[in-house]
Amino acid sequence: MELPMYLDEDEEVEDEMEFLEKARYEIIEYILRKYGILSSKDIAKIMNWKTKEVNLVLKDLESWGRIKRTKMGRIMAWAHIEEHIHNPMFY
């Protein structure tokens, strides 16, 4: 039995959305790995996204243990987890 055409199109849209979402996470993770500690506002400027969108991705990445939040004065900044492992700060 062949599936109706609209089901195939919906499946393609879901695959594309999944790909785009995965790409967003990978891009932000790459930026943090490459450039070090950045604020969500800086990442939003780089990506030309809204800060709110960036914060959602950052919080997901943090919950998965891929990045870490760091307080720098009054600003919360983000760094890739490797940054914390390889370059510890001593006070």
N, CA, C and O atoms as CSV, one atom per row, in Angstrom:
chain,resi,resn,atom,element,x,y,z
A,1,MET,N,N,0.842,-1.178,0.000
A,1,MET,CA,C,0.000,0.000,0.000
A,1,MET,C,C,0.885,1.238,0.000
A,1,MET,O,O,1.796,1.360,0.819
A,2,GLU,N,N,0.621,2.121,-0.890
A,2,GLU,CA,C,1.420,3.336,-1.031
A,2,GLU,C,C,0.854,4.436,-0.140
A,2,GLU,O,O,-0.360,4.621,-0.059
A,3,LEU,N,N,1.751,5.168,0.529
A,3,LEU,CA,C,1.322,6.257,1.394
A,3,LEU,C,C,0.842,7.444,0.575
A,3,LEU,O,O,1.360,7.707,-0.510
A,4,PRO,N,N,-0.144,8.158,1.093
A,4,PRO,CA,C,-0.575,9.371,0.388
A,4,PRO,C,C,0.578,10.378,0.302
A,4,PRO,O,O,1.461,10.406,1.159
A,5,MET,N,N,0.551,11.183,-0.726
A,5,MET,CA,C,1.633,12.126,-0.997
A,5,MET,C,C,1.854,13.103,0.151
A,5,MET,O,O,3.000,13.446,0.441
A,6,TYR,N,N,0.801,13.558,0.810
A,6,TYR,CA,C,0.958,14.562,1.856
A,6,TYR,C,C,1.733,14.017,3.053
A,6,TYR,O,O,2.395,14.790,3.747
A,7,LEU,N,N,1.672,12.726,3.312
A,7,LEU,CA,C,2.442,12.160,4.420
A,7,LEU,C,C,3.936,12.197,4.113
A,7,LEU,O,O,4.743,12.488,4.996
A,8,ASP,N,N,4.304,11.910,2.885
A,8,ASP,CA,C,5.714,11.981,2.498
A,8,ASP,C,C,6.247,13.402,2.631
A,8,ASP,O,O,7.370,13.605,3.091
A,9,GLU,N,N,5.448,14.383,2.230
A,9,GLU,CA,C,5.877,15.778,2.323
A,9,GLU,C,C,6.047,16.201,3.773
A,9,GLU,O,O,7.003,16.905,4.097
A,10,ASP,N,N,5.145,15.791,4.650
A,10,ASP,CA,C,5.262,16.114,6.069
A,10,ASP,C,C,6.524,15.505,6.667
A,10,ASP,O,O,7.205,16.128,7.481
A,11,GLU,N,N,6.823,14.289,6.255
A,11,GLU,CA,C,8.013,13.609,6.746
A,11,GLU,C,C,9.271,14.359,6.317
A,11,GLU,O,O,10.208,14.502,7.102
A,12,GLU,N,N,9.293,14.835,5.076
A,12,GLU,CA,C,10.436,15.600,4.582
A,12,GLU,C,C,10.597,16.897,5.366
A,12,GLU,O,O,11.717,17.290,5.693
A,13,VAL,N,N,9.494,17.557,5.666
A,13,VAL,CA,C,9.533,18.806,6.431
A,13,VAL,C,C,10.086,18.540,7.824
A,13,VAL,O,O,10.903,19.313,8.323
A,14,GLU,N,N,9.647,17.448,8.459
A,14,GLU,CA,C,10.154,17.106,9.789
A,14,GLU,C,C,11.644,16.818,9.748
A,14,GLU,O,O,12.382,17.260,10.628
A,15,ASP,N,N,12.101,16.079,8.734
A,15,ASP,CA,C,13.530,15.785,8.597
A,15,ASP,C,C,14.329,17.069,8.413
A,15,ASP,O,O,15.408,17.224,8.986
A,16,GLU,N,N,13.798,17.990,7.612
A,16,GLU,CA,C,14.474,19.257,7.377
A,16,GLU,C,C,14.537,20.091,8.661
A,16,GLU,O,O,15.566,20.699,8.955
A,17,MET,N,N,13.450,20.119,9.417
A,17,MET,CA,C,13.421,20.873,10.676
A,17,MET,C,C,14.402,20.275,11.671
A,17,MET,O,O,15.095,21.003,12.382
A,18,GLU,N,N,14.462,18.943,11.722
A,18,GLU,CA,C,15.395,18.259,12.613
A,18,GLU,C,C,16.831,18.599,12.219
A,18,GLU,O,O,17.671,18.851,13.083
A,19,PHE,N,N,17.111,18.606,10.925
A,19,PHE,CA,C,18.441,18.953,10.424
A,19,PHE,C,C,18.798,20.387,10.797
A,19,PHE,O,O,19.908,20.650,11.259
A,20,LEU,N,N,17.863,21.318,10.600
A,20,LEU,CA,C,18.123,22.724,10.908
A,20,LEU,C,C,18.366,22.937,12.398
A,20,LEU,O,O,19.250,23.702,12.784
A,21,GLU,N,N,17.581,22.258,13.234
A,21,GLU,CA,C,17.756,22.399,14.675
A,21,GLU,C,C,19.112,21.845,15.113
A,21,GLU,O,O,19.808,22.457,15.923
A,22,LYS,N,N,19.473,20.702,14.580
A,22,LYS,CA,C,20.774,20.105,14.901
A,22,LYS,C,C,21.911,21.023,14.448
A,22,LYS,O,O,22.910,21.174,15.151
A,23,ALA,N,N,21.757,21.628,13.285
A,23,ALA,CA,C,22.779,22.537,12.760
A,23,ALA,C,C,22.940,23.755,13.672
A,23,ALA,O,O,24.061,24.215,13.889
A,24,ARG,N,N,21.841,24.278,14.204
A,24,ARG,CA,C,21.912,25.435,15.112
A,24,ARG,C,C,22.761,25.113,16.330
A,24,ARG,O,O,23.603,25.913,16.739
A,25,TYR,N,N,22.537,23.940,16.904
A,25,TYR,CA,C,23.296,23.528,18.085
A,25,TYR,C,C,24.780,23.376,17.749
A,25,TYR,O,O,25.643,23.828,18.501
A,26,GLU,N,N,25.062,22.746,16.634
A,26,GLU,CA,C,26.453,22.528,16.239
A,26,GLU,C,C,27.169,23.838,15.929
A,26,GLU,O,O,28.343,23.996,16.263
A,27,ILE,N,N,26.477,24.767,15.300
A,27,ILE,CA,C,27.087,26.054,14.958
A,27,ILE,C,C,27.445,26.832,16.216
A,27,ILE,O,O,28.549,27.365,16.317
A,28,ILE,N,N,26.538,26.904,17.165
A,28,ILE,CA,C,26.815,27.637,18.402
A,28,ILE,C,C,27.938,26.966,19.174
A,28,ILE,O,O,28.803,27.642,19.730
A,29,GLU,N,N,27.927,25.650,19.211
A,29,GLU,CA,C,28.997,24.934,19.905
A,29,GLU,C,C,30.346,25.203,19.238
A,29,GLU,O,O,31.353,25.390,19.921
A,30,TYR,N,N,30.365,25.222,17.915
A,30,TYR,CA,C,31.596,25.514,17.179
A,30,TYR,C,C,32.101,26.923,17.486
A,30,TYR,O,O,33.292,27.117,17.727
A,31,ILE,N,N,31.204,27.898,17.479
A,31,ILE,CA,C,31.589,29.285,17.754
A,31,ILE,C,C,32.227,29.395,19.137
A,31,ILE,O,O,33.248,30.064,19.300
A,32,LEU,N,N,31.632,28.746,20.122
A,32,LEU,CA,C,32.187,28.807,21.472
A,32,LEU,C,C,33.532,28.089,21.557
A,32,LEU,O,O,34.435,28.547,22.257
A,33,ARG,N,N,33.670,26.979,20.855
A,33,ARG,CA,C,34.944,26.258,20.856
A,33,ARG,C,C,36.029,27.085,20.180
A,33,ARG,O,O,37.170,27.116,20.641
A,34,LYS,N,N,35.681,27.743,19.104
A,34,LYS,CA,C,36.653,28.502,18.306
A,34,LYS,C,C,37.036,29.831,18.963
A,34,LYS,O,O,38.213,30.192,18.967
A,35,TYR,N,N,36.065,30.564,19.519
A,35,TYR,CA,C,36.320,31.921,19.989
A,35,TYR,C,C,36.294,32.081,21.501
A,35,TYR,O,O,36.485,33.190,22.000
A,36,GLY,N,N,36.065,31.009,22.240
A,36,GLY,CA,C,36.143,31.085,23.691
A,36,GLY,C,C,34.865,31.578,24.339
A,36,GLY,O,O,33.766,31.234,23.905
A,37,ILE,N,N,35.009,32.367,25.354
A,37,ILE,CA,C,33.878,32.807,26.172
A,37,ILE,C,C,33.153,33.972,25.495
A,37,ILE,O,O,33.758,34.992,25.166
A,38,LEU,N,N,31.836,33.796,25.295
A,38,LEU,CA,C,31.009,34.820,24.658
A,38,LEU,C,C,29.686,34.945,25.405
A,38,LEU,O,O,29.209,33.982,26.004
A,39,SER,N,N,29.106,36.122,25.364
A,39,SER,CA,C,27.768,36.307,25.935
A,39,SER,C,C,26.733,35.884,24.897
A,39,SER,O,O,27.039,35.797,23.708
A,40,SER,N,N,25.523,35.624,25.343
A,40,SER,CA,C,24.462,35.243,24.411
A,40,SER,C,C,24.155,36.389,23.447
A,40,SER,O,O,23.759,36.157,22.305
A,41,LYS,N,N,24.337,37.611,23.908
A,41,LYS,CA,C,24.115,38.780,23.051
A,41,LYS,C,C,25.130,38.806,21.906
A,41,LYS,O,O,24.781,39.117,20.767
A,42,ASP,N,N,26.389,38.478,22.218
A,42,ASP,CA,C,27.427,38.419,21.182
A,42,ASP,C,C,27.129,37.323,20.162
A,42,ASP,O,O,27.277,37.529,18.957
A,43,ILE,N,N,26.710,36.163,20.648
A,43,ILE,CA,C,26.384,35.051,19.753
A,43,ILE,C,C,25.201,35.429,18.872
A,43,ILE,O,O,25.186,35.117,17.682
A,44,ALA,N,N,24.216,36.096,19.448
A,44,ALA,CA,C,23.048,36.530,18.672
A,44,ALA,C,C,23.465,37.487,17.551
A,44,ALA,O,O,22.936,37.409,16.442
A,45,LYS,N,N,24.404,38.383,17.836
A,45,LYS,CA,C,24.887,39.306,16.797
A,45,LYS,C,C,25.608,38.547,15.695
A,45,LYS,O,O,25.399,38.819,14.513
A,46,ILE,N,N,26.458,37.596,16.076
A,46,ILE,CA,C,27.207,36.809,15.092
A,46,ILE,C,C,26.257,36.044,14.179
A,46,ILE,O,O,26.442,36.014,12.962
A,47,MET,N,N,25.236,35.424,14.779
A,47,MET,CA,C,24.323,34.568,14.030
A,47,MET,C,C,23.156,35.320,13.404
A,47,MET,O,O,22.412,34.757,12.601
A,48,ASN,N,N,22.992,36.589,13.768
A,48,ASN,CA,C,21.855,37.397,13.320
A,48,ASN,C,C,20.536,36.745,13.752
A,48,ASN,O,O,19.583,36.644,12.980
A,49,TRP,N,N,20.522,36.308,15.019
A,49,TRP,CA,C,19.335,35.725,15.627
A,49,TRP,C,C,18.895,36.614,16.761
A,49,TRP,O,O,19.595,37.556,17.131
A,50,LYS,N,N,17.743,36.320,17.311
A,50,LYS,CA,C,17.282,37.000,18.520
A,50,LYS,C,C,17.988,36.371,19.724
A,50,LYS,O,O,18.270,35.173,19.733
A,51,THR,N,N,18.264,37.185,20.727
A,51,THR,CA,C,18.940,36.695,21.931
A,51,THR,C,C,18.130,35.592,22.592
A,51,THR,O,O,18.699,34.645,23.136
A,52,LYS,N,N,16.824,35.703,22.550
A,52,LYS,CA,C,15.954,34.692,23.147
A,52,LYS,C,C,16.158,33.327,22.485
A,52,LYS,O,O,16.191,32.305,23.170
A,53,GLU,N,N,16.296,33.307,21.158
A,53,GLU,CA,C,16.536,32.056,20.432
A,53,GLU,C,C,17.873,31.445,20.837
A,53,GLU,O,O,17.982,30.237,21.048
A,54,VAL,N,N,18.877,32.294,20.939
A,54,VAL,CA,C,20.212,31.828,21.321
A,54,VAL,C,C,20.182,31.257,22.736
A,54,VAL,O,O,20.772,30.208,22.996
A,55,ASN,N,N,19.500,31.938,23.645
A,55,ASN,CA,C,19.429,31.466,25.031
A,55,ASN,C,C,18.792,30.087,25.137
A,55,ASN,O,O,19.230,29.273,25.950
A,56,LEU,N,N,17.783,29.811,24.345
A,56,LEU,CA,C,17.158,28.489,24.354
A,56,LEU,C,C,18.147,27.406,23.952
A,56,LEU,O,O,18.215,26.352,24.584
A,57,VAL,N,N,18.909,27.668,22.903
A,57,VAL,CA,C,19.901,26.700,22.434
A,57,VAL,C,C,21.016,26.548,23.476
A,57,VAL,O,O,21.456,25.433,23.754
A,58,LEU,N,N,21.467,27.658,24.048
A,58,LEU,CA,C,22.532,27.610,25.044
A,58,LEU,C,C,22.114,26.805,26.274
A,58,LEU,O,O,22.903,26.018,26.797
A,59,LYS,N,N,20.894,26.993,26.731
A,59,LYS,CA,C,20.414,26.259,27.907
A,59,LYS,C,C,20.315,24.765,27.623
A,59,LYS,O,O,20.611,23.948,28.496
A,60,ASP,N,N,19.901,24.400,26.407
A,60,ASP,CA,C,19.870,22.983,26.036
A,60,ASP,C,C,21.280,22.403,26.022
A,60,ASP,O,O,21.521,21.326,26.568
A,61,LEU,N,N,22.205,23.116,25.398
A,61,LEU,CA,C,23.591,22.640,25.342
A,61,LEU,C,C,24.191,22.503,26.738
A,61,LEU,O,O,24.952,21.572,27.004
A,62,GLU,N,N,23.848,23.428,27.624
A,62,GLU,CA,C,24.344,23.356,28.998
A,62,GLU,C,C,23.762,22.128,29.709
A,62,GLU,O,O,24.481,21.431,30.425
A,63,SER,N,N,22.487,21.867,29.518
A,63,SER,CA,C,21.866,20.714,30.176
A,63,SER,C,C,22.435,19.393,29.668
A,63,SER,O,O,22.406,18.394,30.386
A,64,TRP,N,N,22.949,19.375,28.445
A,64,TRP,CA,C,23.567,18.176,27.880
A,64,TRP,C,C,25.041,18.057,28.256
A,64,TRP,O,O,25.687,17.059,27.936
A,65,GLY,N,N,25.574,19.075,28.934
A,65,GLY,CA,C,26.972,19.040,29.351
A,65,GLY,C,C,27.957,19.415,28.257
A,65,GLY,O,O,29.134,19.065,28.347
A,66,ARG,N,N,27.506,20.115,27.229
A,66,ARG,CA,C,28.368,20.497,26.100
A,66,ARG,C,C,29.024,21.856,26.313
A,66,ARG,O,O,30.132,22.089,25.830
A,67,ILE,N,N,28.346,22.761,27.035
A,67,ILE,CA,C,28.890,24.089,27.316
A,67,ILE,C,C,28.665,24.406,28.782
A,67,ILE,O,O,27.932,23.704,29.479
A,68,LYS,N,N,29.308,25.476,29.241
A,68,LYS,CA,C,29.201,25.864,30.641
A,68,LYS,C,C,28.965,27.360,30.732
A,68,LYS,O,O,29.542,28.142,29.977
A,69,ARG,N,N,28.109,27.746,31.669
A,69,ARG,CA,C,27.803,29.153,31.921
A,69,ARG,C,C,28.840,29.697,32.902
A,69,ARG,O,O,29.197,29.030,33.874
A,70,THR,N,N,29.314,30.900,32.641
A,70,THR,CA,C,30.318,31.543,33.480
A,70,THR,C,C,29.865,32.959,33.788
A,70,THR,O,O,29.389,33.666,32.900
A,71,LYS,N,N,30.007,33.375,35.026
A,71,LYS,CA,C,29.637,34.743,35.395
A,71,LYS,C,C,30.870,35.630,35.250
A,71,LYS,O,O,31.921,35.358,35.830
A,72,MET,N,N,30.721,36.683,34.473
A,72,MET,CA,C,31.808,37.639,34.263
A,72,MET,C,C,31.273,39.021,34.648
A,72,MET,O,O,30.672,39.717,33.829
A,73,GLY,N,N,31.496,39.400,35.886
A,73,GLY,CA,C,30.937,40.653,36.368
A,73,GLY,C,C,29.438,40.535,36.476
A,73,GLY,O,O,28.933,39.638,37.151
A,74,ARG,N,N,28.710,41.432,35.817
A,74,ARG,CA,C,27.250,41.384,35.826
A,74,ARG,C,C,26.690,40.547,34.689
A,74,ARG,O,O,25.485,40.305,34.632
A,75,ILE,N,N,27.540,40.109,33.799
A,75,ILE,CA,C,27.097,39.413,32.589
A,75,ILE,C,C,27.343,37.911,32.710
A,75,ILE,O,O,28.378,37.474,33.212
A,76,MET,N,N,26.378,37.138,32.241
A,76,MET,CA,C,26.558,35.702,32.133
A,76,MET,C,C,27.137,35.415,30.757
A,76,MET,O,O,26.601,35.862,29.742
A,77,ALA,N,N,28.230,34.670,30.728
A,77,ALA,CA,C,28.879,34.319,29.470
A,77,ALA,C,C,28.904,32.802,29.350
A,77,ALA,O,O,28.680,32.082,30.323
A,78,TRP,N,N,29.177,32.339,28.161
A,78,TRP,CA,C,29.151,30.913,27.872
A,78,TRP,C,C,30.479,30.485,27.274
A,78,TRP,O,O,31.115,31.246,26.544
A,79,ALA,N,N,30.894,29.265,27.586
A,79,ALA,CA,C,32.125,28.713,27.030
A,79,ALA,C,C,31.912,27.236,26.739
A,79,ALA,O,O,31.101,26.576,27.388
A,80,HIS,N,N,32.639,26.729,25.768
A,80,HIS,CA,C,32.584,25.308,25.475
A,80,HIS,C,C,33.206,24.570,26.649
A,80,HIS,O,O,34.117,25.092,27.292
A,81,ILE,N,N,32.741,23.397,26.931
A,81,ILE,CA,C,33.197,22.643,28.095
A,81,ILE,C,C,34.702,22.376,28.029
A,81,ILE,O,O,35.349,22.294,29.073
A,82,GLU,N,N,35.272,22.239,26.834
A,82,GLU,CA,C,36.718,22.025,26.689
A,82,GLU,C,C,37.507,23.221,27.195
A,82,GLU,O,O,38.620,23.066,27.698
A,83,GLU,N,N,36.940,24.410,27.065
A,83,GLU,CA,C,37.595,25.624,27.552
A,83,GLU,C,C,37.835,25.519,29.051
A,83,GLU,O,O,38.890,25.924,29.538
A,84,HIS,N,N,36.878,24.984,29.780
A,84,HIS,CA,C,37.005,24.854,31.232
A,84,HIS,C,C,37.974,23.738,31.601
A,84,HIS,O,O,38.674,23.839,32.608
A,85,ILE,N,N,38.021,22.705,30.822
A,85,ILE,CA,C,38.894,21.567,31.128
A,85,ILE,C,C,40.346,21.910,30.845
A,85,ILE,O,O,41.220,21.595,31.652
A,86,HIS,N,N,40.620,22.549,29.717
A,86,HIS,CA,C,41.999,22.810,29.304
A,86,HIS,C,C,42.571,24.114,29.846
A,86,HIS,O,O,43.788,24.246,29.973
A,87,ASN,N,N,41.733,25.059,30.160
A,87,ASN,CA,C,42.212,26.355,30.629
A,87,ASN,C,C,41.563,26.748,31.955
A,87,ASN,O,O,40.775,27.693,32.002
A,88,PRO,N,N,41.889,26.033,33.029
A,88,PRO,CA,C,41.261,26.381,34.295
A,88,PRO,C,C,41.744,27.748,34.804
A,88,PRO,O,O,42.897,28.126,34.597
A,89,MET,N,N,40.848,28.474,35.468
A,89,MET,CA,C,41.209,29.765,36.056
A,89,MET,C,C,41.545,29.547,37.520
A,89,MET,O,O,40.840,28.834,38.234
A,90,PHE,N,N,42.616,30.161,37.951
A,90,PHE,CA,C,42.996,30.084,39.343
A,90,PHE,C,C,42.903,31.467,39.949
A,90,PHE,O,O,43.325,32.452,39.344
A,91,TYR,N,N,42.343,31.536,41.157
A,91,TYR,CA,C,42.164,32.828,41.825
A,91,TYR,C,C,43.096,32.935,42.993
A,91,TYR,O,O,43.099,33.951,43.688
